[in-house]
């Protein structure tokens, strides 16, 4: 949101805990897939929030209510430096 992009696509949490898996299962109403990582569609979360009435404005509204207003980033975003790049620089 801060980068001016919509909340679409899929987010993945590598090494998800049992508690995190249960939270997604409660949110979506279906069992989480097996594996170390946990993925969820942002469109699905948006739909669930709207349909439940928890956040009639969808995921963007929920984020703003939980974290406060989201300010747009200005200027170029910093590029994270990986260990490999850091070794060269």
C-alpha positions as CSV (number, residue, x, y, z in Angstrom):
1,X,0.0,0.0,0.0
2,X,2.8,2.4,0.9
3,X,4.4,1.7,-2.5
4,X,1.1,2.6,-4.2
5,X,0.4,-0.9,-5.3
6,X,-2.8,-2.8,-4.6
7,X,-3.0,-5.7,-2.2
8,X,-3.1,-8.6,-4.7
9,X,-1.3,-11.8,-5.3
10,X,-0.2,-14.3,-2.7
11,X,1.9,-13.9,0.4
12,X,4.0,-16.7,1.8
13,X,5.3,-17.2,5.3
14,X,8.3,-19.6,5.3
15,X,8.5,-21.8,8.4
16,X,5.0,-21.1,9.6
17,X,4.2,-22.2,13.1
18,X,1.3,-24.4,14.2
19,X,-0.5,-21.3,15.6
20,X,-0.1,-19.4,12.3
21,X,-1.5,-22.4,10.4
22,X,-4.5,-22.6,12.7
23,X,-5.1,-18.8,12.4
24,X,-5.2,-19.2,8.5
25,X,-7.5,-22.2,8.8
26,X,-9.9,-20.3,11.1
27,X,-9.8,-17.3,8.7
28,X,-10.4,-19.3,5.5
29,X,-12.5,-22.1,6.8
30,X,-10.3,-24.7,5.2
31,X,-7.3,-26.7,6.3
32,X,-3.8,-25.3,5.5
33,X,-1.8,-27.3,3.0
34,X,1.1,-29.4,4.4
35,X,4.7,-28.2,4.1
36,X,7.0,-25.8,5.9
37,X,5.7,-22.6,4.3
38,X,2.2,-21.2,4.4
39,X,0.6,-19.2,1.5
40,X,-2.6,-17.2,1.3
41,X,-4.2,-15.3,-1.4
42,X,-4.7,-11.6,-0.6
43,X,-7.8,-11.5,-2.8
44,X,-9.3,-14.3,-0.7
45,X,-8.5,-12.5,2.6
46,X,-10.1,-9.3,1.1
47,X,-13.2,-11.3,0.1
48,X,-13.5,-12.9,3.5
49,X,-13.1,-9.6,5.4
50,X,-15.8,-7.9,3.2
51,X,-18.2,-10.8,3.4
52,X,-17.9,-11.2,7.1
53,X,-18.4,-7.5,7.8
54,X,-15.2,-7.4,9.8
55,X,-13.8,-4.9,7.4
56,X,-16.5,-3.8,4.8
57,X,-13.8,-1.9,3.0
58,X,-11.7,-5.0,2.6
59,X,-8.1,-5.7,3.3
60,X,-6.9,-2.1,2.8
61,X,-9.4,-1.0,5.5
62,X,-8.3,-3.8,7.9
63,X,-4.6,-2.9,7.5
64,X,-5.3,0.8,8.1
65,X,-7.4,0.0,11.2
66,X,-4.9,-2.4,12.7
67,X,-1.7,-0.4,11.9
68,X,-2.9,3.2,11.5
69,X,-2.8,5.2,8.3
70,X,-0.4,4.1,5.6
71,X,1.7,6.9,4.2
72,X,2.9,6.7,0.6
73,X,6.6,6.2,0.2
74,X,8.4,9.0,-1.6
75,X,11.5,8.7,-3.7
76,X,13.1,5.5,-4.8
77,X,12.9,2.5,-2.5
78,X,16.2,1.3,-1.0
79,X,17.4,-2.0,-2.5
80,X,18.2,-4.6,0.1
81,X,21.8,-5.8,-0.1
82,X,22.3,-9.5,0.1
83,X,25.4,-11.1,1.5
84,X,26.7,-11.8,-2.0
85,X,26.4,-8.2,-3.1
86,X,27.7,-6.9,0.2
87,X,30.8,-9.1,-0.3
88,X,31.5,-7.5,-3.7
89,X,30.8,-3.9,-2.5
